Amino acid sequence: MRVGEVAELVGAELLRGDSDTLIVGAAPLEAAGEGEISFLDNPKYVKHLADTRAAACLCQERYAARVPEHVAVLKTAEPYQAYSSYMRAAYPSVMRPAGFFGASEQTGIIHPDAVLEDGVRVEPGAIVGARAEIGRGTIISAGAVIGPAVAIGRDCSIGANACIQFALIGDRVIIHPGVSLGQDGFGFAMGPTGHRKVAQIGRVIIQDDVEIGSNSVVERGSNRDTVIGEGTKIGGGVQIGHNGNIGRHCVLVSLVGVAGSVTLGDFVAIGGHTAINGHVHIGDGAQIAGSSTVHGDVPPGVRWGGTPARPVAEWFREITIMRRLAKRQGKD
């Protein structure tokens, strides 16, 4: 694409530079070279702006004057969103994992009672169980296991060695390698003579456009379904316990642990390495800082953090007071 075409594609204004300059790739400010486009969204990276060799830069108007003269300036209120739009158009093949084998014929093991629409690819070592249903354009990568009666929608990507049981999965869902969906949750009736396993009879429901990172786990419901709402993005190594109800367009960063029967509203964002206690409700749009521990319900639209989690302003105030006390103790 040329710079003018990029500007039109992402809805940016070309403040400076030649609209016919050819863009052949993308890279960070500090690594970009001739013909590459970059972006500035986080103020932490302003330090790389003066020395960048990029051909063009997506940035907010307040940074335009600091962009070197040889770099075309594409003004946009949301540089990262604009960069994302460019990348989707320039690299469509990497937007969805393509599997490990290019052949279209089925080379995995498919039960005769399974139903596959046209254009489904089942790669070597993959297994599709009885009564499973898989929609057109879906890729079942090498070594993946699709259990009996699992339903998977259209244009999905199931990563290598993923294991899916007792699940209904919507369209355009991306499951990365090593993910486990639909296995038993931690359900035991504890007692003085031992711990008796409780039968888990629920399912996992994954709605459209969900993405789940490598080696994450979503447990089947114990007596109702575990649900992941449409558009939700889950990082690698995340654990979601049985009966969980994760809302739409939530973001759970890597290593988040969600205990059983937790409810998240829509557009909830949870930072990495955070633990959510069982039976907690987190309201729409709430944000939880990384490395926090949530013991109780969280209101909608708030920003909380710490252990136990509380409003961020309160958490920071407590930290400041503790630092002052520590310094005072050191002087004494």
ABEGO torsion letter per residue (X at the ends): XBAAAAAAAAGBBBABEBAABBBABBBBAAABBBGBBBBBABAAAAAAAAABABABBBBBAAAAAABBAABBBBBBABAAAAAAAAAAAABAAAABBAEABABABBABBBBAABBBBBGBBBBBGBBBBBGBBBBBGBBBBBGBBBBBGBBBBBGBBBBBGBBBBGBBBBBGBBBBBGBBBGBBBBBBBBBAAEBBBBBBABBBBBBBGBBBBBGBBBBBBAABBBBBBBGBBBBBGBBBBBGBBBBBGBBBBBGBBBBBGBBBBBGBBBBBGBBBBBGBBBBBGBBBBBGBBBABBBBBGBBBBEOBBBBAAAAAAAAAAAAAAAAAAAAX
